[in-house]
Amino acid sequence: MSMKNIKIGIIGCGGIAQSKHLPSLRCIEGVRVIGFYDPVKSRAIECADKFGDDAKIYEDAQELLEDPKIDAVHICTPNHTHAELSIMALENNKHVMCEKPMAINAKQAMKMEQAAKRSGKILTIGYQSRFERNSLYLKKLCEQGKLGEIYYGKAHAIRRRGVPTWGSFLNTEIQGGGCLTDMGTHALDLTLWLMNNYEPEYAVCNTYCKLGKNPNAANVWGPWDPEKFQVEDSAFGFVRMKNGATVEIDCSWALNITDVKESISTLCGTKAGADMRDGLTINGENEQSLYVSKIDVSNTTGISLDIPYSENPGLMEMEDWIYAIRTGKEPLVKVHEAVVVCQIIDGMYWSAKMREPYYF
């Protein structure tokens, strides 16, 4: 593999940039983060001091995107800016890593996909749940046909009390939605990817904002203002795929339940089923006897990637991304797959609003 040096610019220097993107990029040989922009200039300066390599602080995003020295851009901004910034970056000959969700709606996501095709540059979306050890191992089992035909999948994205109270998470206009856009997108992406099924027929969904209107609710990140809670706190949906498969999604930031799991899937196939709720288990039958087998995924045999294995899924995500830039190989998260996730989420919101199925 060519060790071509990659020069990166960061747009948006908040929590996700500082916790995932920048620490991971710093670990990859030949990667230099040379540009930073954030509307709060002090954040950009802080990130440049900590993670930059002879870095420049830009006065606006366009200045960074037009800089020919930068090879690739990471978009770590609020959802409503993802499409505009990504398209501008692609049009300025930059590869783009955009945080999830891909865009605030499917129409914008499709415009991003079209811009990537026109530019010939790589566009990928930040779905790091695919890089968890259990996810990679289960994907290989699915590819090998160990589960048979997978005709049912469930995407789990449930917190008992985990409402993000900072930033713009509770703002519909900026985020596009609540828990479904924030958490559900990860679980749905993972489930579709494991099933390798990207052709939805129709979606049905209910959304709720019940606990979000409680001014005194317990929450791991502190209280929120119910008057500013504009988005759903829970969403429960059902998707029929064109091949007849069923995909369900349970999603909530705040729900009176103790069975809480995020960004995992349950799969049922004609040969076996898989459950990620407590590690990774496979269930099936052998000579008319039922079995449940706990899988030891500490052995990475069978996990086929072109990058070094790490216990840190964020680091693996960035390794895969940089490898794609250096080789031209598609990243693990392909742009059209992320578009379909946006389309399904759009359909779910429409169904919840109109109280009828949404047909794709």
C-alpha positions in Angstrom: 0.0 0.0 0.0 1.3 3.4 -0.9 2.0 5.5 2.1 1.0 8.7 0.4 0.8 11.6 2.9 -2.8 12.7 3.5 -3.5 16.3 4.5 -6.9 16.8 6.2 -9.1 19.7 7.2 -11.6 19.6 10.0 -14.9 21.5 9.8 -16.6 21.5 13.2 -14.4 21.1 16.3 -16.9 19.9 18.8 -17.4 16.7 20.8 -17.4 14.1 18.0 -14.3 15.7 16.3 -12.4 15.7 19.6 -13.5 12.3 20.9 -13.3 10.2 17.7 -12.0 11.8 14.5 -8.9 13.7 15.7 -7.5 11.2 18.3 -7.8 8.4 15.7 -6.3 10.4 12.8 -3.3 11.2 15.0 -2.6 7.5 15.3 -2.3 6.9 11.5 1.1 7.2 9.9 1.3 9.8 7.1 -1.8 11.7 8.1 -1.5 15.3 8.9 -4.4 17.5 10.1 -3.4 20.9 8.7 -6.7 22.9 8.8 -9.4 23.7 11.3 -12.6 25.7 11.2 -15.3 26.1 13.8 -17.8 29.0 14.2 -16.4 29.3 17.7 -12.9 30.2 16.8 -11.5 29.3 20.3 -12.5 25.6 19.7 -10.7 25.5 16.4 -7.6 27.0 18.1 -7.8 24.4 20.9 -8.1 21.5 18.5 -5.2 22.8 16.3 -3.0 23.1 19.4 -3.8 19.6 20.5 -4.1 17.7 17.3 -2.8 19.9 14.4 0.4 19.6 12.5 1.6 23.1 11.7 -2.1 23.8 11.3 -4.0 26.8 10.0 -7.1 28.3 11.6 -9.6 29.4 8.8 -11.9 32.3 9.1 -14.8 30.4 7.3 -15.6 27.0 6.0 -15.3 28.0 2.3 -11.7 29.2 2.8 -10.8 25.8 4.1 -12.6 23.9 1.4 -11.0 26.0 -1.4 -7.4 25.4 -0.1 -5.7 23.2 -2.6 -3.2 21.9 0.0 -6.0 19.9 1.7 -6.8 16.4 0.3 -9.7 15.4 2.5 -12.3 17.1 4.7 -14.1 15.8 7.8 -17.5 17.3 8.3 -18.3 17.3 12.1 -21.0 19.9 12.1 -24.8 20.0 13.0 -26.9 17.9 10.7 -28.5 20.7 8.7 -25.1 21.7 7.3 -23.9 18.3 6.2 -25.1 18.4 2.6 -24.1 21.9 1.8 -20.6 21.5 3.2 -20.0 18.0 1.8 -21.1 19.1 -1.7 -18.9 22.2 -1.6 -16.0 20.0 -0.5 -16.5 17.5 -3.3 -16.8 20.3 -5.8 -13.5 21.6 -4.6 -11.8 18.2 -5.3 -11.8 16.9 -1.7 -12.6 13.5 -0.4 -15.2 13.7 2.4 -15.8 11.9 5.6 -19.2 13.2 6.9 -20.5 12.4 10.3 -23.9 10.7 10.6 -26.6 11.1 9.7 -25.7 11.7 6.1 -28.1 14.6 5.8 -31.1 16.2 7.3 -33.3 14.4 4.7 -33.1 12.0 1.9 -33.3 14.6 -0.8 -30.1 16.3 0.4 -28.5 12.9 0.8 -29.1 12.1 -2.8 -27.6 15.4 -3.9 -24.5 14.5 -1.9 -24.3 11.1 -3.7 -24.7 12.8 -7.1 -21.9 15.3 -6.2 -19.6 12.4 -5.2 -20.3 10.7 -8.6 -19.6 13.9 -10.5 -16.4 14.7 -8.6 -14.9 11.2 -8.7 -13.9 11.7 -5.0 -14.7 9.4 -2.1 -17.6 10.2 0.2 -18.3 8.1 3.3 -20.4 8.5 6.4 -19.4 8.0 10.1 -21.1 4.7 11.0 -18.5 3.3 13.4 -20.8 0.6 14.7 -19.9 -1.5 11.7 -16.3 -1.6 13.1 -17.2 -3.2 16.4 -15.7 -6.6 16.8 -19.1 -8.3 17.1 -20.4 -6.5 14.1 -17.5 -7.5 11.9 -17.6 -11.1 13.0 -21.3 -11.4 12.4 -21.0 -9.8 9.0 -18.5 -12.5 8.0 -20.9 -15.2 9.2 -23.7 -13.6 7.1 -21.5 -13.4 4.1 -20.6 -17.1 4.5 -24.3 -18.0 4.5 -24.2 -19.3 8.1 -27.6 -17.8 8.9 -29.1 -18.7 5.5 -31.7 -16.3 4.1 -32.0 -13.5 6.6 -35.7 -12.5 6.5 -36.0 -10.7 9.8 -33.8 -8.0 11.4 -34.3 -5.8 14.4 -32.4 -2.6 15.0 -32.0 -1.8 18.7 -31.3 1.8 19.8 -32.7 2.1 23.4 -31.6 4.2 26.3 -33.6 4.3 29.6 -32.6 8.0 30.3 -30.0 9.3 27.9 -31.2 12.5 26.3 -28.3 14.6 24.9 -29.0 18.0 26.4 -26.1 19.9 24.8 -25.8 21.6 21.4 -28.7 21.4 19.1 -29.9 17.8 19.7 -33.4 18.9 20.7 -33.9 21.3 17.8 -35.9 20.0 14.8 -34.8 22.6 12.3 -31.1 22.0 12.9 -31.1 18.2 13.6 -34.0 17.0 11.4 -35.3 14.8 14.2 -34.6 13.3 17.6 -33.6 9.9 18.7 -34.3 8.3 15.4 -32.0 10.7 13.5 -29.4 10.5 16.3 -29.3 6.9 17.5 -31.6 5.0 15.3 -29.6 5.8 12.2 -26.6 3.8 13.6 -28.7 0.7 14.5 -30.6 0.8 11.2 -27.4 1.2 9.2 -25.9 -1.8 11.0 -28.9 -4.0 10.5 -29.3 -3.3 6.8 -25.6 -3.8 6.3 -25.6 -7.2 8.1 -28.7 -8.3 6.0 -27.2 -6.8 2.8 -30.6 -5.5 2.0 -31.1 -2.0 0.6 -34.5 -2.1 -1.2 -37.3 -1.0 1.1 -40.9 -1.3 -0.1 -42.8 0.6 2.7 -42.3 1.8 6.2 -44.7 2.3 9.2 -43.7 4.2 12.3 -45.0 5.9 15.4 -43.0 8.6 17.2 -43.6 10.0 20.7 -42.5 12.9 22.9 -43.8 11.7 26.2 -41.0 11.9 28.7 -39.4 14.8 26.9 -42.2 17.0 28.2 -41.4 16.2 31.8 -39.5 19.1 33.4 -38.1 17.0 36.3 -37.1 13.8 34.5 -34.0 12.0 35.5 -31.3 12.0 32.9 -27.6 10.9 32.8 -26.7 14.3 31.1 -28.8 16.5 33.4 -32.2 18.2 33.0 -33.6 19.7 29.8 -36.1 22.5 29.1 -39.4 20.8 28.0 -40.2 24.0 26.0 -37.1 23.4 23.9 -37.7 19.7 23.4 -39.0 19.9 19.8 -38.1 16.3 18.7 -39.3 12.8 19.4 -38.0 11.0 22.4 -39.0 7.6 21.1 -39.7 6.0 17.7 -40.9 2.5 16.8 -41.0 1.4 13.2 -41.5 -1.5 10.8 -40.1 -1.8 7.2 -41.1 -4.3 4.6 -38.3 -4.9 2.1 -39.0 -5.6 -1.5 -37.8 -9.2 -1.1 -40.3 -9.8 1.7 -37.9 -9.4 4.6 -38.9 -7.5 7.7 -36.8 -4.9 9.5 -38.0 -3.4 12.8 -36.5 -0.6 14.8 -37.0 0.3 18.5 -35.4 3.6 19.3 -35.5 5.9 22.4 -33.5 8.4 24.4 -35.9 8.1 27.3 -38.1 5.1 27.9 -39.4 3.3 31.0 -37.6 0.0 30.2 -34.5 -1.8 31.6 -33.6 -3.8 28.5 -31.3 -1.1 27.1 -29.0 -1.6 24.1 -27.6 0.7 21.5 -26.4 0.2 17.9 -26.9 -3.6 17.8 -29.0 -6.0 15.7 -31.0 -9.2 16.1 -31.2 -11.3 12.9 -33.2 -14.4 12.0 -32.4 -16.5 9.0 -33.5 -19.9 7.6 -30.4 -21.7 9.0 -29.7 -19.7 12.2 -30.3 -16.5 14.2 -27.9 -14.0 15.7 -28.3 -11.9 18.9 -25.9 -9.1 19.9 -27.6 -8.1 23.1 -25.2 -9.9 25.3 -22.0 -10.3 23.3 -22.7 -12.3 20.2 -24.8 -15.5 20.2 -25.9 -17.8 17.4 -29.0 -19.9 17.8 -30.2 -22.7 15.6 -30.8 -26.4 15.4 -28.6 -29.4 14.9 -30.0 -32.9 14.3 -33.4 -31.8 15.6 -31.9 -30.3 18.8 -31.9 -26.6 19.5 -28.8 -24.8 20.5 -27.6 -21.4 21.6 -23.9 -20.8 21.1 -21.9 -17.9 22.6 -19.3 -16.8 20.1 -15.8 -16.0 21.3 -14.9 -13.0 19.1 -11.6 -12.4 20.8 -10.1 -14.4 18.0 -10.3 -12.2 14.9 -10.0 -15.1 12.5 -12.5 -14.7 9.7 -12.7 -10.9 10.0 -11.4 -9.8 6.6 -10.4 -6.1 6.4 -7.4 -4.4 4.7 -6.6 -2.5 7.8 -5.0 -3.4 11.2 -7.5 -4.7 13.8 -8.1 -2.4 16.8 -10.4 -2.6 19.8 -11.3 1.0 19.0 -14.0 1.1 16.3 -13.4 4.8 15.7 -9.7 4.2 14.9 -10.6 1.3 12.6 -13.1 3.6 10.8 -10.5 6.2 10.2 -7.9 3.5 9.1 -10.4 2.2 6.6 -11.1 5.7 5.4 -7.5 6.6 4.9 -6.9 3.3 3.2 -9.7 4.1 0.7 -8.1 7.5 -0.1 -4.7 5.9 -0.6 -5.9 3.0 -2.8 -9.1 4.1 -4.4 -10.9 1.1 -2.9 -14.4 1.8 -1.6 -14.6 2.4 2.2 -16.6 -0.1 4.3 -19.5 2.5 4.5 -20.6 3.1 0.9 -22.4 6.3 0.1 -25.6 4.7 -1.4 -26.0 2.6 1.7 -26.2 5.7 3.8 -28.6 7.3 1.3 -31.0 4.3 1.9 -30.8 4.8 5.6 -31.9 8.4 5.1 -34.7 7.4 2.8 -36.1 4.9 5.4 -35.9 7.4 8.2 -37.6 10.0 6.1 -40.3 7.5 5.3 -40.7 6.7 9.0 -41.2 10.3 10.0 -43.7 10.7 7.2 -45.6 7.6 8.3 -45.7 8.9 11.9 -47.0 12.3 10.8 -49.6 11.0 8.3 -50.6 7.9 10.3 -50.3 5.6 7.2 -47.6 3.6 5.5 -45.0 5.3 3.4 -44.3 3.6 0.1 -40.8 4.1 -1.4 
